[in-house]
Amino acid sequence: MISLSWVVMNFAHAGFNIEDFDSNKIEKKIEQNLGKKIIAIDLVNPKAFPDLLRQRLSSLEGHNFYLSELREIINWFHESLGDTRLQFSLREQANGIVIVAFIKERARFTSIQFMGNTIFSSPILSAAIDIKEGADIDPVLLDNSLQKLAGFYGSHGYFHAKVKPELTPDHELIFHIEEGRSTKIFKIQGLELKTVGDKVLRKHLEDDLVASLGFAAGDVFEKEKIATGIQYAKNWLRNHDFLTAKDPVIDAESISDDAVILHLNVAYGSRIRFGFRNNSLFSYRELIGFIGELKEVTVSNDYVDAARRKIIDEYKEIGRVNVKINTVVHEDSDRGLRHISLIIDEGELVRISK
């Protein structure tokens, strides 16, 4: 379906005064005249119209008025001549309608300016929006840029920022910004690490995990930093033997207009630490590296079995198809650790004859 509003926008784009222009009136006029006979084409300043355009417009005369044909001509012309705009109005007659055609230079933004910004420089704000100097004056593009500016400030903790545009007679676009106050982190709460029995160690690990996030109470609440902090927490969990922990989640609880409490939610799982015995073909570093490849993909309770299978596969790759691995588990409840010793029988090298 062809949108009436699309044609209305093209009527009004450069500010023509068409019968005391009002978008609702023009849309209503279009609806009322759909299907009526086009009795004439009136060209404003005919010399401005290329011959091929005149021919295409003249071909409409005598036909019934439908948006599809009009839109096709508008699109063709704007793709062919980028520095001008083709626009129309309708004039009603007793026996049909007259299409009045205009050609006018495209209205463009001559400059983009920001006023009232103190937190972010104008180049930074300019990079956050799609409008650039020389772009067509387009209300849709302007609305998108307003939303992006508000979103940009919000993502950096300035949820109360207000942005108002001003278009000067010289087509200078000025964004007037009231940044408002920032939203700060009042407190960060993490889940208790219940699997660690030693209270002192437990408190140390809990505090260290929160510290790994890269932000703290009193900092501005920035969404981009939250996403980065989650990745830091994932790294901390892997580096502290929480190999089956699920991805952490940070929820924000608003406690006032300018403060939030962050809740760090983590399903810790077991702390698992591996050791190896009787290995000679692969070093400890190589074996732990094989297991490390599982850290990004394995989060279930069969992590130890997955590690065992991974190492067996690596031995088979070098011809040790008879490798056997026995597992010895020692639980350290104070530290919340499962010590996994993999006792390896590397087997004999099996050569495949041709």
Phi, psi and chi 1 to 4 in degrees:
 res  aa     phi    psi   chi1   chi2   chi3   chi4
   1 MET       -  138.6  177.9  178.7  -70.5      -
   2 ILE   -88.2  131.5  -60.9  171.1      -      -
   3 SER   -81.4  130.5  169.7      -      -      -
   4 LEU   -64.3  -37.8  -66.9  175.7      -      -
   5 SER   -63.6  -28.6   59.8      -      -      -
   6 TRP   -63.4  -44.2 -175.8   90.8      -      -
   7 VAL   -69.4  -38.7  176.9      -      -      -
   8 VAL   -59.1  -42.4  169.9      -      -      -
   9 MET   -61.0  -40.3 -177.6 -175.2   74.2      -
  10 ASN   -70.7  -29.1  -80.2  -85.4      -      -
  11 PHE   -64.0  -44.4  -77.7    0.9      -      -
  12 ALA   -96.5   -3.5      -      -      -      -
  13 HIS   -55.5  -43.2 -170.2   79.5      -      -
  14 ALA   -99.2   10.9      -      -      -      -
  15 GLY    84.1   31.3      -      -      -      -
  16 PHE   -65.5  142.7  -71.8  106.0      -      -
  17 ASN   -92.0   90.3  -66.3  -40.6      -      -
  18 ILE  -104.6  101.6  -56.2  172.5      -      -
  19 GLU    48.8   59.4  -62.5 -178.0   -0.2      -
  20 ASP    50.5   61.5  -62.2  -36.6      -      -
  21 PHE   -44.2  130.1  171.2   73.7      -      -
  22 ASP  -146.0  126.1  177.4  -86.6      -      -
  23 SER   -59.4  -36.4   60.1      -      -      -
  24 ASN   -67.0  -38.0  -67.9  -34.7      -      -
  25 LYS   -65.6  -42.1  -70.3 -179.2 -179.1  179.0
  26 ILE   -66.6  -42.8  -73.4 -173.2      -      -
  27 GLU   -61.5  -39.6 -176.6  166.2  -26.0      -
  28 LYS   -65.3  -39.4 -174.3  176.0 -179.1 -179.8
  29 LYS   -64.6  -40.6  177.7  178.1  -78.0 -168.6
  30 ILE   -60.9  -47.9  -68.2  172.8      -      -
  31 GLU   -59.3  -40.6  -68.8  175.8  -23.1      -
  32 GLN   -68.8  -25.8  -69.3  172.5  -17.1      -
  33 ASN  -106.4    1.9  -71.9  -76.8      -      -
  34 LEU   -59.1  132.0  -74.4  175.0      -      -
  35 GLY    89.2  -10.0      -      -      -      -
  36 LYS   -76.7  158.8  -70.5 -173.1  177.7  180.0
  37 LYS   -75.2  136.1 -174.5  176.5 -179.3  179.2
  38 ILE   -87.0  110.4  -58.3  171.1      -      -
  39 ILE   -92.7  -16.8   59.7  174.4      -      -
  40 ALA  -165.1  157.6      -      -      -      -
  41 ILE  -117.1  120.4  -54.2  -66.0      -      -
  42 ASP  -106.0  115.8 -175.2    3.1      -      -
  43 LEU   -97.3  121.0  -54.7 -177.9      -      -
  44 VAL   -80.7  121.0  177.8      -      -      -
  45 ASN    58.1   70.0 -171.8   16.3      -      -
  46 PRO   -55.1  -29.9  -23.5   34.1      -      -
  47 LYS   -63.8  -21.2  -67.3 -178.4  178.8  179.9
  48 ALA   -77.4   -9.5      -      -      -      -
  49 PHE   -95.6  121.2  -72.8   74.1      -      -
  50 PRO   -60.5  154.9  -19.7   31.2      -      -
  51 ASP   -58.2  -44.1  -69.8  -19.7      -      -
  52 LEU   -63.8  -36.1 -172.3   54.3      -      -
  53 LEU   -67.5  -41.8  176.3   57.5      -      -
  54 ARG   -57.6  -42.9  -71.5 -166.6 -158.2 -172.7
  55 GLN   -62.6  -43.3  -66.9  172.2   16.2      -
  56 ARG   -67.3  -38.9  -64.9 -161.8   64.2  168.5
  57 LEU   -68.1  -41.0  -70.0  172.8      -      -
  58 SER   -61.7  -29.8  -63.5      -      -      -
  59 SER   -66.9  -16.5   68.7      -      -      -
  60 LEU   -77.4  -24.5  -63.1  177.2      -      -
  61 GLU   -61.3  132.3 -168.1  169.9  -26.9      -
  62 GLY    91.4  -13.4      -      -      -      -
  63 HIS   -88.8  166.7  -70.1 -144.9      -      -
  64 ASN   -79.5  148.9  -67.0  -25.4      -      -
  65 PHE   -82.0  114.1  173.3   53.4      -      -
  66 TYR  -134.1  148.5  -67.8  108.4      -      -
  67 LEU   -69.0  -29.6  -64.6  179.7      -      -
  68 SER   -59.6  -44.1   56.7      -      -      -
  69 GLU   -68.2  -39.8  -64.6  175.8  -17.1      -
  70 LEU   -65.5  -42.5 -164.6   59.3      -      -
  71 ARG   -65.7  -37.5 -175.9  176.9 -173.9  177.7
  72 GLU   -61.3  -41.6 -177.4 -179.2  -14.8      -
  73 ILE   -68.0  -42.5  -67.2  175.5      -      -
  74 ILE   -59.4  -48.2  -69.1  173.9      -      -
  75 ASN   -62.2  -45.2  -73.8  -22.9      -      -
  76 TRP   -59.6  -45.3  166.0   78.5      -      -
  77 PHE   -66.8  -42.7 -178.0   76.0      -      -
  78 HIS   -69.7  -28.9  -69.9  168.3      -      -
  79 GLU   -74.8  -27.9  -70.1  172.4    1.2      -
  80 SER   -84.8  -41.4  -56.7      -      -      -
  81 LEU  -124.9   95.1  -64.1  173.4      -      -
  82 GLY   -74.5  -15.2      -      -      -      -
  83 ASP   -95.6    2.0  -68.8  -30.4      -      -
  84 THR  -131.9  161.6   54.2      -      -      -
  85 ARG  -119.2  139.1  -58.7  -69.3  -64.3 -176.4
  86 LEU  -105.7  122.7  175.3   61.0      -      -
  87 GLN  -136.2  163.0  -62.5  174.6  -45.3      -
  88 PHE  -137.6  155.3  -59.5   89.1      -      -
  89 SER  -134.9  167.5   68.5      -      -      -
  90 LEU  -114.4  139.3  -57.1 -178.4      -      -
  91 ARG  -122.9  119.8 -169.4  162.7   63.3 -124.4
  92 GLU   -82.7  137.0  -64.5  171.9  -60.9      -
  93 GLN  -126.8  166.2  -58.0  -71.6  -23.4      -
  94 ALA   -63.1  -34.7      -      -      -      -
  95 ASN  -104.1   13.0   56.6  -19.6      -      -
  96 GLY   153.7 -152.8      -      -      -      -
  97 ILE  -129.9  153.9   61.3  169.2      -      -
  98 VAL  -110.8  129.0  175.6      -      -      -
  99 ILE   -92.8  121.1  -67.6 -178.9      -      -
 100 VAL   -99.1  122.8 -177.4      -      -      -
 101 ALA  -109.3  138.0      -      -      -      -
 102 PHE  -120.4  146.8  -56.0   81.5      -      -
 103 ILE  -124.1  128.0  -73.0 -176.8      -      -
 104 LYS  -145.1  149.1 -168.8  170.2 -177.9  177.6
 105 GLU   -57.0  141.5  -68.0  -65.7  -42.4      -
 106 ARG   -67.4  132.8  -59.2  177.3   84.2  157.2
 107 ALA   -78.5  127.1      -      -      -      -
 108 ARG  -127.1  154.1  -60.2  176.9 -174.0  -86.8
 109 PHE   -72.5  122.3  -65.1  111.3      -      -
 110 THR   -82.9  -23.8   55.9      -      -      -
 111 SER  -161.6  157.6   68.8      -      -      -
 112 ILE  -120.9  122.4  -49.4  -64.2      -      -
 113 GLN  -130.4  156.7  -58.0  174.2   36.2      -
 114 PHE  -127.3  136.3  -58.5   89.0      -      -
 115 MET  -131.6  141.0  -63.5 -174.3   65.4      -
 116 GLY    92.5   -6.3      -      -      -      -
 117 ASN   -81.9  128.5   51.9  -54.2      -      -
 118 THR  -124.0  -27.1   60.6      -      -      -
 119 ILE   -79.3  -41.9  -53.3  -59.9      -      -
 120 PHE  -120.6  140.1  -56.7  104.1      -      -
 121 SER   -72.6  161.7   67.4      -      -      -
 122 SER   -60.6  -41.7  -66.8      -      -      -
 123 PRO   -59.9  -36.2  -26.4   35.7      -      -
 124 ILE   -67.7  -43.3  -70.7  176.3      -      -
 125 LEU   -67.3  -37.8  -65.3  178.1      -      -
 126 SER   -62.2  -36.9 -178.8      -      -      -
 127 ALA   -70.1  -17.7      -      -      -      -
 128 ALA   -85.8   -8.4      -      -      -      -
 129 ILE  -121.1  165.6   61.5  175.9      -      -
 130 ASP   -89.8  -24.5  -63.7  -33.0      -      -
 131 ILE   -70.8  131.4  -69.2 -178.8      -      -
 132 LYS  -128.2  160.9  -53.5  -59.5  176.7 -173.8
 133 GLU   -58.1  131.6 -177.2  177.2  -42.3      -
 134 GLY    95.1   -7.0      -      -      -      -
 135 ALA   -73.0  152.8      -      -      -      -
 136 ASP   -60.3  143.7  -74.1   -7.3      -      -
 137 ILE   -74.1  106.3  -64.5  177.9      -      -
 138 ASP  -131.8  117.4 -175.5  -21.6      -      -
 139 PRO   -61.5  -31.1   18.0  -29.8      -      -
 140 VAL   -68.1  -44.5  174.9      -      -      -
 141 LEU   -62.9  -39.2 -174.0   60.9      -      -
 142 LEU   -65.0  -43.9  177.0   57.4      -      -
 143 ASP   -62.8  -41.0 -175.0   60.7      -      -
 144 ASN   -61.9  -39.6  -71.8  -18.8      -      -
 145 SER   -68.3  -37.2  -66.8      -      -      -
 146 LEU   -61.8  -42.9  -71.3  172.4      -      -
 147 GLN   -65.2  -39.2  -67.8 -176.8   35.9      -
 148 LYS   -68.1  -37.9  -73.5 -170.0  174.6 -176.7
 149 LEU   -65.0  -44.1  -78.1  174.2      -      -
 150 ALA   -62.4  -41.6      -      -      -      -
 151 GLY   -65.7  -37.4      -      -      -      -
 152 PHE   -62.8  -47.5  178.8   81.9      -      -
 153 TYR   -64.2  -40.8  -91.4   94.7      -      -
 154 GLY   -62.4  -40.0      -      -      -      -
 155 SER   -66.5  -18.2   68.5      -      -      -
 156 HIS  -105.2   17.5  -71.3   82.7      -      -
 157 GLY    92.2    5.0      -      -      -      -
 158 TYR  -106.5   75.3  -71.3   82.8      -      -
 159 PHE   -76.2  -13.7  -60.6  100.9      -      -
 160 HIS   -98.4    5.9  -53.4  -71.7      -      -
 161 ALA   -64.6  141.7      -      -      -      -
 162 LYS  -123.4  138.7  -62.6  178.6 -179.2  178.5
 163 VAL  -128.5  126.3 -176.0      -      -      -
 164 LYS  -124.9  131.4  -64.7 -179.7  179.9  179.5
 165 PRO   -90.7  151.3   32.5  -32.7      -      -
 166 GLU  -134.6  129.7  175.5 -167.6   -3.4      -
 167 LEU  -112.0  114.4 -173.8   61.8      -      -
 168 THR   -78.2  165.8   71.7      -      -      -
 169 PRO   -57.7  -24.4  -26.2   35.1      -      -
 170 ASP   -90.5   13.6  -65.8  -32.4      -      -
 171 HIS    65.1   29.5  -67.1  170.2      -      -
 172 GLU   -84.9  129.0  -63.4  172.4  -38.9      -
 173 LEU   -98.3  121.5  177.8   60.1      -      -
 174 ILE  -119.0  123.4  -56.6  172.8      -      -
 175 PHE   -94.8  113.0  -69.5  103.4      -      -
 176 HIS   -90.1  121.2  -64.4  -85.9      -      -
 177 ILE  -116.6  128.9  -59.5  172.0      -      -
 178 GLU  -110.0  104.9  -63.3  178.5   18.3      -
 179 GLU   -72.1  -31.0  -66.0  174.6  -35.7      -
 180 GLY    69.5 -173.1      -      -      -      -
 181 ARG   -90.8  155.3   60.5 -174.6 -178.5  -83.7
 182 SER   -85.4  158.9   63.0      -      -      -
 183 THR   -96.1  127.1  -62.6      -      -      -
 184 LYS  -109.4  158.8  -59.0 -108.7  179.5  111.1
 185 ILE   -83.7  116.3  -60.1  170.3      -      -
 186 PHE   -79.6  -40.8  178.0   73.4      -      -
 187 LYS  -161.3  151.5 -178.1  168.5   54.9  174.8
 188 ILE  -117.9  122.3  -56.7  174.7      -      -
 189 GLN  -112.7  126.6  -69.1 -176.0  -22.2      -
 190 GLY  -106.7  160.7      -      -      -      -
 191 LEU   -76.2  145.9  -71.9  179.4      -      -
 192 GLU   -66.0  137.7 -175.9 -179.8    5.3      -
 193 LEU   -90.4   82.6 -175.9   52.7      -      -
 194 LYS   -71.9  -19.5  -64.3  179.9  179.3  179.9
 195 THR   -75.8  -13.3   55.8      -      -      -
 196 VAL   -96.4  116.4  176.3      -      -      -
 197 GLY   -74.6  -38.4      -      -      -      -
 198 ASP   -69.2  117.0 -173.7  -71.5      -      -
 199 LYS   -64.6  -38.6  -67.0 -178.2  179.1  179.7
 200 VAL   -66.1  -46.3  175.0      -      -      -
 201 LEU   -65.1  -40.2  177.2   59.2      -      -
 202 ARG   -58.6  -48.1 -179.2 -164.7  -49.9  162.1
 203 LYS   -62.6  -39.1 -177.4   68.6  165.5   56.9
 204 HIS   -63.1  -44.9  168.7   73.9      -      -
 205 LEU   -66.4  -41.7  -69.8  172.5      -      -
 206 GLU   -61.4  -45.8  -69.2  170.2   -9.7      -
 207 ASP   -67.3  -38.3  -68.1  -15.2      -      -
 208 ASP   -67.2  -37.0 -161.6   37.9      -      -
 209 LEU   -63.3  -45.8  173.0   57.7      -      -
 210 VAL   -62.0  -40.7  169.9      -      -      -
 211 ALA   -65.3  -26.2      -      -      -      -
 212 SER   -70.4  -14.4   75.6      -      -      -
 213 LEU   -65.0  -26.1  -64.4  172.0      -      -
 214 GLY    92.2    1.6      -      -      -      -
 215 PHE  -143.0  164.3   48.5   80.8      -      -
 216 ALA  -146.8  172.0      -      -      -      -
 217 ALA   -56.7  135.9      -      -      -      -
 218 GLY   100.0  -18.5      -      -      -      -
 219 ASP   -77.7  158.2  -69.8   -8.8      -      -
 220 VAL   -68.8  138.3  175.3      -      -      -
 221 PHE   -78.7  100.7  172.9   46.6      -      -
 222 GLU  -114.1  126.3  -60.3 -174.1   54.5      -
 223 LYS   -64.5  -35.4  -68.5 -178.6 -179.9  179.0
 224 GLU   -63.4  -39.1  -68.2 -178.8   -0.1      -
 225 LYS   -68.9  -30.4  -72.7 -173.5  176.9 -179.5
 226 ILE   -63.4  -45.2  -62.2  -60.9      -      -
 227 ALA   -62.0  -41.5      -      -      -      -
 228 THR   -66.7  -39.2  -56.5      -      -      -
 229 GLY   -62.2  -36.7      -      -      -      -
 230 ILE   -62.1  -40.7  -71.7  174.3      -      -
 231 GLN   -65.9  -39.6 -175.2   58.4   53.1      -
 232 TYR   -61.0  -41.2  -71.6  159.1      -      -
 233 ALA   -64.9  -40.2      -      -      -      -
 234 LYS   -59.4  -43.8  -72.3  172.3   62.1  177.0
 235 ASN   -63.3  -41.6  -65.7  -21.3      -      -
 236 TRP   -62.0  -43.7 -175.7   93.6      -      -
 237 LEU   -61.5  -42.8  -70.1  165.1      -      -
 238 ARG   -66.5  -40.9  -71.7 -164.1  -63.0  -91.3
 239 ASN   -72.5  -13.8  -67.3  -25.2      -      -
 240 HIS  -112.0   26.4  -71.4   77.5      -      -
 241 ASP    73.9   13.6  -56.8  -50.0      -      -
 242 PHE   -87.1   70.3  -68.1   94.8      -      -
 243 LEU   -75.3  -18.2  -56.0 -176.5      -      -
 244 THR  -108.4   11.1   62.7      -      -      -
 245 ALA   -65.1  141.8      -      -      -      -
 246 LYS   -83.1  161.4  -66.2 -176.5  178.8  179.8
 247 ASP   -57.6  131.3  -73.2   -8.0      -      -
 248 PRO   -68.5  155.9   11.5  -13.2      -      -
 249 VAL  -129.3  137.6  175.2      -      -      -
 250 ILE  -114.5  119.3  -63.4  177.6      -      -
 251 ASP  -107.0  139.0  -65.4  -40.1      -      -
 252 ALA  -104.0  128.5      -      -      -      -
 253 GLU  -111.0  116.6  175.9 -168.9   -3.9      -
 254 SER   -77.9  126.9  178.0      -      -      -
 255 ILE  -113.1   -9.2   58.5  172.7      -      -
 256 SER  -165.0 -178.5   69.6      -      -      -
 257 ASP   -65.1  -22.1  -73.6  -17.0      -      -
 258 ASP  -134.4   28.2   53.8    6.2      -      -
 259 ALA  -151.4  144.1      -      -      -      -
 260 VAL  -135.5  153.9  -64.6      -      -      -
 261 ILE  -105.8  130.2  -65.8  176.0      -      -
 262 LEU   -98.5  129.9  -61.8 -176.6      -      -
 263 HIS  -107.7  115.5  -62.0  -86.2      -      -
 264 LEU   -91.3  108.7  175.1   60.6      -      -
 265 ASN  -103.1  123.8  -60.2  -47.7      -      -
 266 VAL  -136.5  128.0 -176.9      -      -      -
 267 ALA   -90.9   94.9      -      -      -      -
 268 TYR   -63.9  -40.9  -68.6  101.6      -      -
 269 GLY    70.7 -163.6      -      -      -      -
 270 SER   -88.9  147.4  -59.2      -      -      -
 271 ARG   -85.0  124.7  -67.1 -175.8   74.8 -165.8
 272 ILE  -124.3  127.8  -59.5  175.0      -      -
 273 ARG  -126.5  127.9 -174.7  170.0  -64.8  173.8
 274 PHE   -99.0  145.6  -73.5   94.0      -      -
 275 GLY  -134.1  162.2      -      -      -      -
 276 PHE  -134.8  145.6  -51.3   96.9      -      -
 277 ARG  -130.5  147.6  -61.2 -178.3 -167.8  175.1
 278 ASN    67.8   15.1  -57.7  -26.7      -      -
 279 ASN   -86.3  131.2   52.5  -61.2      -      -
 280 SER  -128.1  -29.9   59.8      -      -      -
 281 LEU   -78.7  -29.8  -62.6  174.6      -      -
 282 PHE  -122.0  138.7  -68.8  115.3      -      -
 283 SER   -77.2  168.6   66.4      -      -      -
 284 TYR   -57.6  -43.3  172.4   86.0      -      -
 285 ARG   -62.4  -40.1  178.6  174.4  -66.3 -179.3
 286 GLU   -66.6  -43.9  -71.4  173.0  -44.6      -
 287 LEU   -65.4  -42.5  -68.3  171.9      -      -
 288 ILE   -68.8  -27.8 -152.8   68.5      -      -
 289 GLY   -67.2  -38.6      -      -      -      -
 290 PHE   -60.8  -44.1  -63.7  149.6      -      -
 291 ILE   -66.4  -35.8  -65.5  174.4      -      -
 292 GLY   -59.5  -27.3      -      -      -      -
 293 GLU   -66.3  -19.5  -64.9  174.0   10.0      -
 294 LEU   -83.8  -15.2  -60.2  172.5      -      -
 295 LYS   -62.9  -32.3  -68.3  179.3 -178.7  178.9
 296 GLU   -80.8  -17.3  -64.1  -68.6  -16.9      -
 297 VAL  -118.6  -14.3  -62.8      -      -      -
 298 THR  -113.7  121.4  -56.4      -      -      -
 299 VAL  -129.9    8.7  -66.8      -      -      -
 300 SER   -93.4  173.5   61.3      -      -      -
 301 ASN   -75.0   -5.9  -70.7  -30.9      -      -
 302 ASP   -94.7   29.9   65.6  -10.3      -      -
 303 TYR   -58.3  -41.9 -169.0   90.4      -      -
 304 VAL   -63.1  -42.7  174.9      -      -      -
 305 ASP   -63.4  -38.9  -72.1  -21.2      -      -
 306 ALA   -64.6  -39.4      -      -      -      -
 307 ALA   -65.1  -41.4      -      -      -      -
 308 ARG   -61.6  -45.8 -177.8  174.8  169.4  -84.1
 309 ARG   -64.9  -37.3  -69.6 -166.6  -59.7  -90.5
 310 LYS   -61.7  -44.8  173.4   64.3  175.9  174.6
 311 ILE   -68.0  -39.8  -68.6  175.2      -      -
 312 ILE   -58.7  -43.0  -72.2  175.1      -      -
 313 ASP   -61.9  -38.7  -71.2  -18.2      -      -
 314 GLU   -67.0  -38.1  -65.7  -64.4  -25.1      -
 315 TYR   -66.0  -40.8  -90.1   98.1      -      -
 316 LYS   -63.0  -30.5  -71.8 -178.5  177.1  179.6
 317 GLU   -63.3  -25.7  -75.1  -70.2  -37.1      -
 318 ILE  -104.8   18.5   61.4  170.5      -      -
 319 GLY    92.1    3.2      -      -      -      -
 320 ARG   -93.1   69.5  -59.5  -71.5  173.1  143.7
 321 VAL   -74.1  -16.0  -62.7      -      -      -
 322 ASN   -97.1   14.5  -64.5  -38.6      -      -
 323 VAL   -59.6  141.5   62.6      -      -      -
 324 LYS  -130.1  144.3  -63.2  178.8 -178.7  178.7
 325 ILE  -133.2  124.6  -62.0  178.5      -      -
 326 ASN  -104.2  150.1  -67.3  -40.6      -      -
 327 THR  -117.2  131.5  -56.7      -      -      -
 328 VAL  -120.3  127.6  175.8      -      -      -
 329 VAL  -115.5  132.6  179.7      -      -      -
 330 HIS  -126.2  125.5  170.0   66.9      -      -
 331 GLU   -95.0  129.9  -58.9  -75.3   -6.7      -
 332 ASP  -116.1   93.3 -176.9  -16.4      -      -
 333 SER   -68.3  -32.9   58.2      -      -      -
 334 ASP   -61.4  -42.6  -75.7  -17.2      -      -
 335 ARG   -94.9   -4.4  -58.2  174.1   66.5 -168.2
 336 GLY    67.2   32.1      -      -      -      -
 337 LEU  -111.7  141.4  -90.1  171.0      -      -
 338 ARG  -107.5  109.8  -63.5 -179.6   67.5 -165.4
 339 HIS   -84.2  117.3  -67.4  -84.8      -      -
 340 ILE  -108.3  113.1  -49.3  -64.9      -      -
 341 SER   -99.5  121.1  -66.3      -      -      -
 342 LEU   -99.7  109.5  -60.2 -178.8      -      -
 343 ILE   -92.5  115.0  -55.5  171.6      -      -
 344 ILE  -105.5  127.0  -56.7  171.9      -      -
 345 ASP  -104.3  102.3  178.7   -5.3      -      -
 346 GLU   -70.0  -16.2  -64.5  179.1  -34.4      -
 347 GLY    70.3  179.1      -      -      -      -
 348 GLU   -91.2  151.0  -60.9  -66.7  -32.5      -
 349 LEU   -69.8  127.0  177.3   62.4      -      -
 350 VAL  -103.5  117.7  175.5      -      -      -
 351 ARG   -97.3  135.7  -59.7 -177.0 -177.2  -84.3
 352 ILE   -96.5  114.4  -59.0  174.6      -      -
 353 SER   -78.4  147.2   58.0      -      -      -
 354 LYS   -82.7      -  -63.6 -178.5  178.8  179.4
